[in-house]
């Protein structure tokens, strides 16, 4: 069932596909010989997609770039060739996604008025401003209330707002969440967007993040100040501003330990004690008002951009469940051109996520070539802006091209790690919905076992495009090849090390699902790769019981060149902007954070049954 795709061993070599140069050097000739090696047709098709999408000509497929647009047109053409019906705007395959890049336009002004005269705070020493994606100019003057971690999760015994009224006030909190939380809960509640949304729901008018002794060890405040104007991206509202999670309680910035000492002067609990508590894994704080008023003025600049999701459909044949939609998703974008590493600034994105898109295309062909229509409607969705913070999937779930209520499940394919012949699968998300039994049945049908999450502290379930569907109450799952398998790459580095090595810096003020863009560097696609095996290379899996068969893969994280895979892949995101340590922005991705009202209802993807299951992270199901 699992056939080796020997050609994928050199997928990471896909620079300029079959480049012809004159005169041709020996290394170039050797490279082209590998790229042009004959393969069976199905394997050659997979390889061909990656050769094009990960070529140097695509310049890393960054969302909003002309090269991404070319890649989107390529995928649309492939969907057409596969026989998919268009599911985008105006009867086409593309769904336009308006984007906006925004950044701090000035150093801003922070003025603290305590029990004495007004005291201006110093940029880079006391504070670093945050860009507000929702407004060009932000002006707030209000009392400040300290609320510990800024988390309100009574189901986990955490109420940092107990005993205080924050209506009309600015709340100040530390990044991250208690270590006693499970990995997924820690990632979710440690998100800056989640915290801002909680603050907004309680009536706060702004939030500030406090530097802690732990976050200072991860990244100095001076380094944070150097990157205060780093651009961020989200999807754009009609007025040109960006979509943010809590426009009523914007992040105003980060206050250093030195600045916090000024804000806490005269407080009931001195800053020295608070800072000492914050150095603990499971710090317990008591909320309290600070004796003064903080006046903040910041400016944000905006640059519009545009990109596209690509949508293809296979209509369902069943008269009862045929209108229900199962989404098979993968992100098309990568991180483009970044700071050079060993002289190479181009991030080709072969593994992240050209292979995922290739699998999506080839799986579409398998469906249509079978001659048997699926009972449910299948949507093939290639999204943009995943590397910007799950932007394309967030836009789609807020502007779906089919009724949102008709979508019963999402199976996401993000960077399948196919470097060995695996014998088990790790399931992420199955136990959080009624999809679990369907997963078990489908995995058993393809002859592999199920293994538990080997690193639950990583909170993987909340860290890729599928989570945008979860936020809307739609079940979403994905599998990851497990640790079993005799052909697993031999290396002194453990599997856990492969998945968690090398931290990434957080550049977002609201580290959430994929904290800070956690753009893990790719040095290109030139390095040699281990042999890759794909089996059925795709996603006919798990969602509709007997109607969809096969398997799909766990969304990987950057990075690319497979030769560097063991040391680059799956680096933890370390939040350096919200003042959190490595737990603060756990989910690589999150450049943009999750909403406060994520999962309210899960629906079983079988025979139209609906069940309102509670999501253990975010509370009870919706009626």
C-alpha positions as CSV (number, residue, x, y, z in Angstrom):
1,X,0.0,0.0,0.0
2,X,2.9,2.3,0.7
3,X,5.0,2.6,-2.3
4,X,8.4,4.4,-2.2
5,X,8.5,7.6,-4.2
6,X,12.2,7.6,-4.9
7,X,11.9,10.8,-6.9
8,X,10.7,12.7,-3.9
9,X,14.1,12.1,-2.4
10,X,15.3,15.0,-4.5
11,X,12.2,17.2,-4.2
12,X,14.2,19.5,-1.9
13,X,16.6,19.9,-4.8
14,X,13.9,21.7,-6.9
15,X,15.5,25.0,-7.6
16,X,15.2,26.0,-11.2
17,X,13.6,22.9,-12.5
18,X,15.7,21.2,-15.1
19,X,17.7,24.4,-15.5
20,X,19.8,24.6,-18.7
21,X,22.8,26.8,-18.4
22,X,25.8,27.1,-20.6
23,X,28.4,26.2,-19.9
24,X,26.9,23.7,-17.4
25,X,29.0,22.9,-14.4
26,X,29.4,19.4,-13.0
27,X,27.2,20.1,-9.9
28,X,24.5,21.5,-12.1
29,X,24.6,18.5,-14.5
30,X,24.4,16.2,-11.5
31,X,21.5,18.1,-10.1
32,X,19.6,18.0,-13.4
33,X,20.3,14.3,-13.8
34,X,18.5,13.7,-10.5
35,X,15.7,16.0,-11.3
36,X,15.1,14.4,-14.7
37,X,15.4,10.8,-13.5
38,X,12.5,8.7,-14.9
39,X,9.7,7.8,-12.6
40,X,6.3,6.0,-12.7
41,X,3.6,8.4,-13.9
42,X,1.9,9.0,-10.5
43,X,5.2,9.7,-8.8
44,X,6.4,12.0,-11.7
45,X,3.2,14.0,-11.4
46,X,3.8,14.6,-7.7
47,X,7.4,15.6,-8.4
48,X,6.4,17.9,-11.3
49,X,4.1,20.0,-9.2
50,X,6.8,20.5,-6.6
51,X,9.5,21.2,-9.2
52,X,7.4,24.1,-10.4
53,X,6.0,25.4,-7.2
54,X,9.3,25.3,-5.3
55,X,11.4,26.6,-8.2
56,X,13.5,29.7,-7.7
57,X,11.2,31.4,-10.2
58,X,8.4,31.3,-7.6
59,X,10.7,33.2,-5.2
60,X,9.2,31.5,-2.2
61,X,5.5,32.1,-3.0
62,X,5.0,34.8,-0.4
63,X,1.4,35.9,0.0
64,X,0.7,39.1,-1.8
65,X,3.6,38.7,-4.3
66,X,3.3,38.3,-8.1
67,X,4.9,34.9,-7.8
68,X,2.2,33.7,-5.4
69,X,-0.4,34.8,-8.0
70,X,1.4,32.7,-10.6
71,X,1.3,29.7,-8.3
72,X,-2.4,30.2,-7.6
73,X,-3.1,30.3,-11.3
74,X,-1.1,27.1,-11.7
75,X,-3.2,25.3,-9.0
76,X,-6.4,26.6,-10.6
77,X,-5.3,25.2,-13.9
78,X,-4.5,21.9,-12.3
79,X,-8.0,21.8,-10.6
80,X,-9.5,22.4,-14.0
81,X,-7.5,19.6,-15.5
82,X,-8.5,17.3,-12.7
83,X,-12.2,17.9,-13.5
84,X,-13.1,20.0,-10.4
85,X,-15.8,22.5,-10.6
86,X,-14.9,26.1,-9.7
87,X,-15.8,27.1,-6.2
88,X,-14.3,30.6,-6.0
89,X,-15.6,34.1,-6.8
90,X,-17.8,34.8,-9.8
91,X,-17.8,31.3,-11.1
92,X,-14.0,31.0,-11.1
93,X,-11.5,29.0,-9.1
94,X,-10.0,32.0,-7.2
95,X,-11.4,33.6,-4.1
96,X,-9.9,37.1,-3.8
97,X,-8.4,37.7,-0.4
98,X,-7.8,41.4,0.3
99,X,-4.7,41.8,2.4
100,X,-3.2,44.7,4.3
101,X,0.3,45.0,5.7
102,X,0.6,47.3,8.8
103,X,3.3,48.4,11.1
104,X,4.0,51.0,13.8
105,X,4.5,54.4,12.1
106,X,6.1,56.1,15.1
107,X,7.7,55.4,18.4
108,X,4.5,56.6,20.1
109,X,4.1,58.3,23.4
110,X,3.5,56.6,26.8
111,X,2.9,58.9,29.8
112,X,2.4,57.6,33.3
113,X,0.7,59.8,35.8
114,X,1.0,58.3,39.3
115,X,0.6,60.1,42.6
116,X,3.0,62.8,41.5
117,X,3.6,64.7,38.2
118,X,3.1,63.1,34.8
119,X,6.1,61.0,33.9
120,X,6.9,60.3,30.2
121,X,8.2,56.8,29.6
122,X,11.2,56.3,27.4
123,X,11.0,54.3,24.1
124,X,13.3,51.3,24.1
125,X,13.9,51.5,27.8
126,X,10.4,51.6,29.3
127,X,8.2,50.6,26.5
128,X,7.9,49.5,22.9
129,X,4.7,50.4,21.0
130,X,2.4,48.0,19.2
131,X,0.9,48.6,15.8
132,X,-2.9,48.6,15.8
133,X,-4.2,46.8,12.7
134,X,-7.7,48.3,13.2
135,X,-6.8,52.0,13.4
136,X,-4.3,54.5,11.9
137,X,-4.2,56.5,15.2
138,X,-4.8,55.1,18.6
139,X,-5.2,57.3,21.7
140,X,-6.1,55.8,25.1
141,X,-5.9,57.4,28.5
142,X,-7.2,55.2,31.4
143,X,-6.3,53.7,34.8
144,X,-4.3,50.5,34.7
145,X,-5.3,47.2,36.3
146,X,-2.8,44.3,36.7
147,X,-4.4,40.9,35.9
148,X,-1.6,38.4,36.2
149,X,-1.6,36.3,33.0
150,X,-4.8,37.9,31.8
151,X,-6.6,34.6,31.6
152,X,-10.2,33.9,32.5
153,X,-10.6,30.1,32.4
154,X,-12.7,28.9,35.3
155,X,-12.8,25.4,33.8
156,X,-9.0,25.2,34.6
157,X,-9.2,27.1,37.9
158,X,-7.8,30.3,36.5
159,X,-9.5,33.6,37.0
160,X,-7.0,36.4,36.8
161,X,-9.7,39.0,36.8
162,X,-11.2,38.0,40.1
163,X,-12.0,40.9,42.4
164,X,-11.4,43.7,39.9
165,X,-13.5,45.8,37.5
166,X,-11.7,46.6,34.3
167,X,-14.4,48.4,32.4
168,X,-13.0,51.5,30.8
169,X,-9.5,50.6,32.0
170,X,-6.2,49.3,30.5
171,X,-5.2,45.8,31.6
172,X,-1.6,44.8,32.1
173,X,-0.5,41.2,32.1
174,X,2.4,38.8,31.5
175,X,2.7,36.8,28.3
176,X,2.2,33.0,28.4
177,X,0.1,30.8,30.6
178,X,0.6,28.6,33.6
179,X,2.7,25.5,33.0
180,X,0.1,23.3,34.6
181,X,-2.2,23.9,31.6
182,X,-2.1,21.2,28.9
183,X,-0.1,22.0,25.8
184,X,-3.1,23.0,23.7
185,X,-4.7,25.0,26.4
186,X,-1.4,26.7,27.1
187,X,-1.0,27.6,23.5
188,X,-4.6,28.9,23.2
189,X,-4.8,30.9,26.4
190,X,-1.2,32.1,26.0
191,X,-2.2,33.8,22.7
192,X,-2.1,37.6,22.8
193,X,-5.3,37.6,20.7
194,X,-7.1,35.4,23.1
195,X,-6.1,37.6,26.0
196,X,-7.1,40.8,24.3
197,X,-10.5,39.3,23.4
198,X,-11.0,38.3,27.0
199,X,-10.1,41.9,28.1
200,X,-12.4,43.4,25.5
201,X,-15.3,41.1,26.7
202,X,-14.8,42.4,30.2
203,X,-14.9,46.1,29.0
204,X,-11.2,47.0,28.9
205,X,-10.1,49.7,26.4
206,X,-6.6,48.5,25.9
207,X,-4.0,46.0,26.9
208,X,-0.2,46.1,27.6
209,X,2.1,43.2,28.0
210,X,4.7,43.2,30.8
211,X,8.2,42.0,30.4
212,X,9.1,39.3,32.8
213,X,12.5,37.9,34.0
214,X,11.8,34.8,31.9
215,X,11.0,36.7,28.7
216,X,14.0,38.9,29.2
217,X,16.2,35.8,29.0
218,X,14.6,34.8,25.7
219,X,15.0,38.3,24.1
220,X,16.3,41.5,25.6
221,X,14.1,44.5,25.6
222,X,16.6,46.4,23.5
223,X,16.3,43.7,20.7
224,X,12.6,44.0,20.9
225,X,12.8,47.8,20.4
226,X,14.9,47.3,17.3
227,X,12.1,45.4,15.5
228,X,9.2,47.4,16.8
229,X,8.3,48.5,13.2
230,X,8.3,45.0,11.7
231,X,5.4,44.7,9.3
232,X,2.6,42.3,10.0
233,X,-0.2,41.2,7.7
234,X,-3.9,40.3,8.0
235,X,-6.9,40.4,5.8
236,X,-8.4,43.8,5.1
237,X,-11.8,45.2,6.0
238,X,-13.6,47.3,3.3
239,X,-12.3,50.5,4.9
240,X,-8.7,49.3,4.4
241,X,-7.9,48.6,8.0
242,X,-7.0,45.1,9.1
243,X,-9.0,42.4,10.8
244,X,-7.9,42.0,14.4
245,X,-9.4,39.9,17.2
246,X,-10.1,42.6,19.7
247,X,-10.5,46.1,18.1
248,X,-12.1,47.4,21.2
249,X,-9.1,46.5,23.4
250,X,-6.1,46.9,21.2
251,X,-2.6,45.9,22.2
252,X,-0.9,49.2,23.1
253,X,2.6,47.8,23.5
254,X,5.0,46.1,25.8
255,X,6.4,47.6,29.0
256,X,9.8,46.6,30.2
257,X,10.6,45.6,33.8
258,X,12.1,49.0,34.3
259,X,8.9,50.6,33.0
260,X,6.8,48.3,35.1
261,X,8.6,49.3,38.2
262,X,7.3,52.9,37.5
263,X,3.8,51.7,37.0
264,X,3.8,49.6,40.2
265,X,5.3,52.3,42.4
266,X,3.0,52.7,45.3
267,X,0.9,49.6,44.4
268,X,-0.4,47.3,47.1
269,X,2.0,44.6,46.0
270,X,5.5,45.9,45.0
271,X,6.9,45.2,41.5
272,X,9.9,43.3,43.0
273,X,7.5,40.7,44.5
274,X,5.5,40.5,41.3
275,X,8.6,40.0,39.1
276,X,9.8,37.3,41.4
277,X,6.5,35.5,41.2
278,X,6.6,35.8,37.4
279,X,9.8,33.7,37.3
280,X,7.8,30.7,38.4
281,X,6.2,28.0,36.2
282,X,2.9,28.3,37.8
283,X,2.8,31.8,39.2
284,X,-0.3,32.9,41.1
285,X,-1.1,36.5,41.0
286,X,-3.8,38.6,42.6
287,X,-5.4,41.2,40.4
288,X,-5.1,44.8,41.6
289,X,-5.5,48.4,40.3
290,X,-2.3,50.3,39.9
291,X,-2.1,53.8,41.4
292,X,-2.2,56.0,38.3
293,X,-3.3,56.6,34.7
294,X,-1.5,55.6,31.5
295,X,-1.9,57.8,28.4
296,X,-0.9,56.2,25.2
297,X,-0.8,57.6,21.6
298,X,0.4,55.4,18.7
299,X,0.3,55.6,14.9
300,X,0.0,52.7,12.4
301,X,0.6,52.8,8.7
302,X,-1.1,50.5,6.2
303,X,-0.1,49.1,2.8
304,X,-2.8,47.3,0.8
305,X,-2.1,44.0,-1.0
306,X,-4.1,41.2,-2.4
307,X,-3.9,37.4,-2.8
308,X,-6.2,34.5,-3.5
309,X,-7.5,31.2,-2.2
310,X,-8.0,28.5,-4.8
311,X,-11.2,26.5,-4.6
312,X,-12.3,23.5,-6.5
313,X,-15.4,21.2,-5.9
314,X,-16.7,17.7,-6.6
315,X,-20.4,17.7,-6.0
316,X,-21.8,15.0,-3.7
317,X,-24.1,12.4,-5.1
318,X,-26.2,11.4,-2.0
319,X,-29.7,13.0,-1.9
320,X,-29.5,13.3,1.9
321,X,-25.9,14.3,2.7
322,X,-24.8,15.4,-0.8
323,X,-25.0,19.1,0.1
324,X,-22.7,18.7,3.1
325,X,-19.2,19.8,2.4
326,X,-15.9,18.1,3.5
327,X,-13.0,20.5,3.0
328,X,-9.5,19.2,2.1
329,X,-7.2,22.1,2.7
330,X,-3.5,22.9,2.2
331,X,-1.7,26.2,2.2
332,X,0.0,27.4,-1.0
333,X,2.2,30.2,0.3
334,X,5.6,30.1,1.9
335,X,7.8,32.8,3.3
336,X,9.4,34.3,0.2
337,X,12.8,36.0,0.5
338,X,14.3,36.7,3.9
339,X,17.6,37.4,5.5
340,X,20.3,35.3,3.9
341,X,21.6,32.2,5.5
342,X,24.9,31.0,4.1
343,X,24.4,33.4,1.2
344,X,20.9,32.0,0.4
345,X,17.9,34.3,1.0
346,X,15.4,32.4,-1.1
347,X,13.0,30.1,0.8
348,X,11.7,27.7,-1.9
349,X,9.1,25.9,0.2
350,X,9.3,22.4,-1.3
351,X,8.3,20.7,1.9
352,X,6.4,23.6,3.3
353,X,4.0,23.3,1.5
354,X,4.5,22.5,-2.2
355,X,4.3,18.8,-1.3
356,X,1.0,19.4,0.4
357,X,-0.4,21.2,-2.6
358,X,0.9,18.5,-4.9
359,X,-0.9,15.9,-2.8
360,X,-4.1,18.0,-2.9
361,X,-4.0,18.2,-6.7
362,X,-3.2,14.5,-7.2
363,X,-5.9,13.5,-4.7
364,X,-8.4,15.5,-6.7
365,X,-7.4,13.5,-9.8
366,X,-7.9,10.3,-7.9
367,X,-11.4,11.3,-7.0
368,X,-12.4,12.2,-10.4
369,X,-10.6,9.3,-12.1
370,X,-12.4,6.8,-9.9
371,X,-15.6,7.4,-11.8
372,X,-17.6,7.3,-8.6
373,X,-18.8,10.6,-7.1
374,X,-18.4,11.0,-3.4
375,X,-21.6,11.0,-1.3
376,X,-20.7,14.3,0.2
377,X,-19.4,17.3,-1.7
378,X,-15.7,17.6,-1.5
379,X,-14.0,21.0,-1.6
380,X,-10.3,21.3,-2.4
381,X,-9.0,24.5,-0.9
382,X,-5.5,25.9,-1.4
383,X,-5.2,28.8,1.0
384,X,-3.0,31.9,1.1
385,X,-1.3,33.6,4.0
386,X,-0.8,30.7,6.3
387,X,2.7,31.9,7.0
388,X,1.2,35.3,7.9
389,X,-0.9,33.9,10.6
390,X,-3.5,31.6,9.0
391,X,-4.8,34.6,7.2
392,X,-6.3,32.9,4.1
393,X,-8.1,30.2,6.1
394,X,-9.4,32.9,8.5
395,X,-10.7,34.9,5.6
396,X,-12.4,31.9,4.0
397,X,-14.1,30.8,7.2
398,X,-15.4,34.4,7.6
399,X,-16.3,34.7,3.9
400,X,-17.0,31.1,2.8
401,X,-17.9,30.5,-0.8
402,X,-20.5,27.9,0.4
403,X,-22.8,28.3,3.4
404,X,-20.7,27.8,6.5
405,X,-23.4,25.6,8.0
406,X,-22.9,23.1,5.1
407,X,-19.2,22.5,6.0
408,X,-19.1,19.4,8.2
409,X,-15.4,18.8,8.4
410,X,-11.9,20.0,7.4
411,X,-8.9,17.8,6.8
412,X,-5.8,19.9,6.6
413,X,-2.5,19.0,4.8
414,X,0.4,21.1,5.8
415,X,3.9,19.9,5.0
416,X,3.6,16.1,5.0
417,X,6.8,14.6,6.5
418,X,7.3,11.6,4.2
419,X,10.9,10.7,4.8
420,X,10.4,7.2,6.0
421,X,7.9,4.3,5.7
422,X,5.9,4.8,8.8
423,X,3.8,2.2,10.5
424,X,1.7,4.3,12.8
425,X,-0.1,7.6,12.8
426,X,-0.4,10.2,15.5
427,X,-3.8,11.8,15.5
428,X,-4.3,15.4,16.4
429,X,-7.8,16.6,17.1
430,X,-9.7,13.3,16.7
431,X,-10.5,13.0,20.4
432,X,-11.9,16.5,20.4
433,X,-14.9,15.7,18.3
434,X,-17.2,12.8,17.2
435,X,-14.8,12.3,14.3
436,X,-12.6,10.2,16.5
437,X,-14.3,6.8,15.8
438,X,-14.2,7.6,12.0
439,X,-10.4,8.3,12.3
440,X,-9.8,5.0,14.0
441,X,-11.7,3.1,11.4
442,X,-10.0,4.8,8.5
443,X,-6.5,4.3,9.9
444,X,-7.1,0.7,10.7
445,X,-8.3,0.2,7.1
446,X,-5.0,1.3,5.7
447,X,-3.0,-1.0,7.9
448,X,-1.3,1.3,10.4
449,X,-1.8,1.8,14.1
450,X,-2.6,4.9,16.1
451,X,-0.2,6.3,18.7
452,X,-0.7,9.0,21.3
453,X,0.5,12.5,21.0
454,X,4.3,12.2,21.8
455,X,4.6,15.8,22.8
456,X,1.3,17.2,24.1
457,X,3.1,20.2,25.5
458,X,3.5,21.5,22.0
459,X,-0.3,22.1,21.5
460,X,-0.1,21.1,17.9
461,X,-3.9,20.9,17.4
462,X,-4.3,24.7,17.5
463,X,-1.4,25.6,15.2
464,X,-2.4,25.4,11.5
465,X,-5.1,26.3,9.1
466,X,-7.6,23.7,10.3
467,X,-7.9,25.5,13.6
468,X,-9.7,28.4,11.8
469,X,-12.5,25.9,11.0
470,X,-12.5,24.7,14.6
471,X,-13.0,28.3,15.7
472,X,-16.3,28.2,13.7
473,X,-17.4,25.0,15.4
474,X,-16.4,22.7,12.5
475,X,-14.5,19.5,13.3
476,X,-10.9,19.4,11.9
477,X,-8.3,16.7,12.2
478,X,-5.0,15.7,10.7
479,X,-2.6,12.8,11.1
480,X,1.1,12.8,11.5
481,X,3.3,9.8,10.6
482,X,4.4,8.3,14.0
483,X,7.7,7.1,15.4
484,X,7.3,3.5,14.3
485,X,8.8,2.2,11.1
486,X,12.0,0.2,10.4
487,X,12.9,2.5,7.5
488,X,12.8,5.6,9.8
489,X,15.8,7.8,9.2
490,X,18.7,6.7,11.4
491,X,20.0,9.6,13.4
492,X,21.3,10.1,16.9
493,X,18.8,13.0,17.1
494,X,15.5,11.8,18.6
495,X,12.1,12.2,16.9
496,X,11.2,14.7,19.6
497,X,14.3,16.7,18.8
498,X,13.4,16.7,15.1
499,X,10.0,18.2,15.8
500,X,11.0,20.7,18.5
501,X,14.5,21.8,17.8
502,X,15.5,25.4,17.4
503,X,13.3,28.2,18.7
504,X,11.9,30.8,16.5
505,X,11.6,34.4,17.5
506,X,8.2,36.0,17.8
507,X,7.7,39.2,15.9
508,X,4.0,39.6,16.4
509,X,2.5,41.7,19.1
510,X,-0.2,39.1,19.5
511,X,1.4,35.7,19.4
512,X,-1.3,33.2,18.8
513,X,-1.8,30.1,16.8
514,X,1.4,30.3,14.8
515,X,3.2,32.5,17.1
516,X,4.6,35.4,15.4
517,X,4.9,34.2,12.1
518,X,7.4,31.8,13.4
519,X,8.8,31.8,9.9
520,X,11.3,29.1,10.2
521,X,14.0,29.7,7.7
522,X,14.5,27.7,4.7
523,X,17.8,27.8,3.1
524,X,16.3,26.9,-0.2
525,X,15.5,23.5,-1.7
526,X,18.9,22.5,-2.8
527,X,20.0,20.1,-0.1
528,X,19.7,16.3,-0.6
529,X,16.8,14.7,1.0
530,X,16.1,11.2,2.5
531,X,13.9,8.9,0.4
532,X,10.3,10.0,0.7
533,X,7.4,7.6,0.7
534,X,3.9,8.8,0.3
535,X,1.7,5.8,0.1
536,X,-1.5,7.2,-1.4
537,X,-0.1,10.7,-1.3
538,X,-3.2,12.4,-0.2
539,X,-6.2,13.0,1.9
540,X,-8.9,10.5,1.0
541,X,-9.4,10.0,4.6
542,X,-11.2,9.8,7.7
543,X,-14.0,12.2,7.4
544,X,-16.9,10.3,5.8
545,X,-16.3,6.8,6.9
546,X,-16.6,4.4,4.0
547,X,-17.1,7.3,1.5
548,X,-13.6,8.6,1.7
549,X,-10.6,6.4,2.0
550,X,-6.9,6.8,2.3
551,X,-4.9,9.1,4.5
552,X,-3.5,12.5,5.0
553,X,-0.7,14.1,6.9
554,X,0.2,16.3,9.8
555,X,0.9,19.9,9.0
556,X,4.6,20.3,9.4
557,X,6.3,23.5,10.1
558,X,9.0,25.2,8.2
559,X,11.6,23.8,7.2
560,X,12.5,22.9,4.1
561,X,15.8,21.5,2.9
562,X,15.5,18.0,3.9
563,X,19.2,17.8,4.6
564,X,18.6,20.3,7.3
565,X,15.3,18.7,8.4
566,X,16.6,17.1,11.5
567,X,17.8,20.4,12.9
568,X,15.4,22.9,11.4
569,X,12.1,21.2,11.4
570,X,9.4,22.2,14.0
571,X,11.2,24.8,16.0
572,X,9.3,26.1,18.9
573,X,8.1,29.6,18.7
574,X,9.4,31.8,21.4
575,X,7.4,34.8,21.9
576,X,9.5,37.9,22.1
577,X,7.0,40.6,21.8
578,X,4.3,40.0,24.3
579,X,6.8,39.4,27.0
580,X,6.2,35.7,27.0
581,X,8.8,33.0,27.2
582,X,8.8,29.9,25.2
583,X,5.3,29.0,26.5
584,X,3.8,32.3,25.5
585,X,3.5,31.8,21.8
586,X,3.6,28.1,21.7
587,X,1.9,27.6,18.4
588,X,4.3,28.3,15.7
589,X,1.9,29.9,13.7
590,X,0.0,32.4,15.1
591,X,0.9,35.4,13.8
592,X,-2.6,36.2,14.2
593,X,-4.3,35.0,17.2
594,X,-7.5,33.1,17.9
595,X,-10.8,34.5,18.8
596,X,-12.4,34.3,22.2
597,X,-15.3,32.3,20.7
598,X,-13.5,29.5,18.8
599,X,-15.1,26.1,19.2
600,X,-18.7,26.0,20.0
601,X,-20.0,23.0,18.2
602,X,-18.6,19.9,16.6
603,X,-20.5,18.0,14.0
604,X,-20.1,14.4,13.2
605,X,-19.3,13.9,9.5
606,X,-21.5,10.8,9.1
607,X,-25.1,10.6,7.9
608,X,-25.9,14.1,8.8
609,X,-25.9,13.5,12.6
610,X,-25.3,16.7,14.6
611,X,-23.8,16.6,18.1
612,X,-22.9,19.6,20.2
613,X,-19.7,18.4,21.8
614,X,-17.8,20.6,24.2
615,X,-14.3,21.6,23.2
616,X,-12.1,21.0,26.2
617,X,-10.1,24.1,25.5
618,X,-12.8,26.7,25.1
619,X,-15.8,25.4,26.9
620,X,-19.3,24.1,26.3
621,X,-20.9,23.4,23.0
622,X,-23.3,25.8,21.3
623,X,-27.0,24.8,21.2
